Amino acid sequence: MDENTRGDSALSDDQRRAVFRQELSLTSETGAGRIIGRVPKKFTRGLVAAMLVLGVGGELVDHYFANVGLPTSSPTTFTTPTTIPLVGTTTVPNAITASQAFIRLRFIGSARVPHFALTDQRGATITPTARGKVTLITFYNKNCNDICPVLGAELRATLADLGAKARNVEVDIVNTDPFSYGVSRRPLALTATGLGGSNVHFLTGSVSALDAVWTSFGIQVKVGATANEVAHNAALYFVDPTSQLTALATPFAHESATGVFSLNGALIQKFAQGIERETVSLMQ
């Protein structure tokens, strides 16, 4: 069976919510990230009272209204993680390049990448242990109805720009959808974005397992009354070949009145170039 039906389209919204709460209560009472998803405008008023908030420290409501569900004519800037898993000191170079500034790069000191064990689209268990490659770790949902179309295009362009060097890069995309978390060989997160190759992993697991990863990386997931009322912040981490977190970029996009995220092709390419340059700088 290609899909794990628990938490997927075979379930009603009521069933999904019940599964979500049951799964989450098994091992965690904190944290899930926030899915940048399709949140109807009419939903935002009632969300404050009814929202199920998960994630590092419990996010404030103003973060939601600042980053999700409100169409805008300018790029939507999603809140960077409020808690970055720093283990050492933060280092700031003397000068920030234009490409670093464009991708909103923040530098991290000697921080070991948080441990996780999730399943990719091939059924393989992926952990952040040293693979001798640069690893990009980011977050969007399985059905590609959040920032996925933009960030996926940027990752695809990055790998294309890297050319032969792409073999020295791993891309780990962590699922941020607590309502659709079954393993799929061809998730929309990859097929809709044209991402493929043995070095690209779309990672998922139980809600409690995903929740632990979201929390570790400062991703906040906010869930409303139905499966499409979910939101999360965006982040892209850079990990060097020795599994040290080195930097954090902040993706952005336009959101339409119907909750569809997009970005001008030139800006997608510019963001991809910023990712590519930072990635190359970490190669040994």
Phi, psi and omega in degrees: 000127188289325184247142168280110189292341176292121179085009180243193192296345180288346183262146173285168178300319179298318179294320180298315180297319180296316179297316182302311183292322180293313180298314184295323183290344183295317187227354186211141174243004180233161165059128159215159180279194179241127180275126174280094188232188182278104181244109182303142180302321182294344182279337191294326182295316182278351185291325186303316183282326189256352188298136172267113186253129177232159175128178186304117172070355184078105184287150177280154182299326182296333176296323179297309183291337179284339192230346188222143166083358181245110180303147182214152179274347178247163183304136176281126178260119182270140183302132175287158181308133180283339176233111177262136184288067180279136176245337179239212182265153176275133179250138179235119179298159179297327182223136177262128179285165180298320181292324177293319179294321183296322180270010178055052185284132173240132184268141182244142179283213185282081181245124176286137180298133180301144181284144170206163175218102182235167184255133179268184185293345179264359182089005180275145175275124182247131175235161182274020178297155185306123178248007180071018181226163170285135179241132173257125180243122180218181192217123166198174193268162188299322184267008171058042177243029173236224179286359182314311182300325181280307182295323176298319178295323179292321177293319178298316179294324177300312180296323177294318179296326181290334180060232182296335180291344181299337179293344179262018182231138171247140177242116178250114178252115183268127178300137179242021183250108180286355180257351181215087188234010178288155178287132177229137178291333182225069179291147177302332178305333178256314184292323181287342181254355179074019179273138179198188181099155184292345182264005178250124184235122171263115192255136177214178181180194177295162180300319180295323178292316177297318181303319180296322179290314178306313182298315182300327184258010176072028178263129182250122177254131178241128186243134179259211187281333181231171189295336181265006180256067185225143182215150177208158177278166184248143178202148176226114181263145174252129180236129182281174185297346178261014179069030174261129172294132181243327185200165181223125176255158181239103177295157178213165182194167170273145175240128180279174179296338179263007176084020178265132182262137181208169178202144178308138182304323180294323179288324175300315180294322180294318178295319179299320179295323176295318177297314183299316181294319179292322179297313180299324182295340182264351182288143179262000000 
